[in-house]
Amino acid sequence: MAKFYDNTGLFLVPALAFTTAINPAMTSDAMTPSNDDLLQFASSVYAQPGIQALCLRLQDEGNADVVMLLTCCWYGRCYGRLTDDQLIRAMAFSESWRAQLVAPLRQARRWLKPHPATAFAMKGADQEALRQRIKAIELDAEFVQLRTLAGVLVEGSTAARPEHNAEPLVSIRSNLILYAQRAGMDVDGPESSALNEADLAALAQAALTQGPLK
């Protein structure tokens, strides 16, 4: 996932306005108030202290999909435990979307950052402007992914809403572990690529500190 912050650590733009600010013409069917619940939740959790670094470590070293990690937290906080069928459907979409769209954009953005424009007789300002446009599109792609996942998981669901979910902590942990296992990640291992107990606790705490959800 691309960073939501500039080099000063300031939040770049309000999360819900971000996609529209980048591309005002973007009014897909997935852009509905209910599907934006996940986008708002994910952006808020990602902004919590330490969560961005945690997610990027699991992404870069454990090949985790940060969008799926945040989605697992959201569903556990709002609805409860994911079923195997739900997770399979969500991962089938996300893995393809990530591989064909998000990952190539991320690779291009990261490649541009350490390669000085002067080496290619290019203006540095032009290179940075291009990198920022790629970053914006990458974020757009991840936000569309979040909105789509909300529809995939909630459509036809009879699970409880937040006020009726008696064990959100248990559900969040269960969803994260189930995802990590299906994604081939090590769970609670000593390696930095593993989803360990401290990671589970931090993600759950960040998810539970969010205010009342619609």
Secondary structure, DSSP 8 states (H G I E B T S, - for coil): ---SB-TT--B-S-HHHHHHHH-TT---TT--HHHHHHHHHHHHHHTSTTHHHHHHHHHHHH---HHHHHHHHHHHHHT----HHHHHHHHHHHHHHIIIIIHHHHHHHHHHTTS-GGGGT--HHHHHHHHHHHHHHHHHHHHHHHHHHHHHHHTT-----GGG-S-HHHHHHHHHHHHHHHTT--BS-SSTTSB-HHHHHHHHHHHHTS----
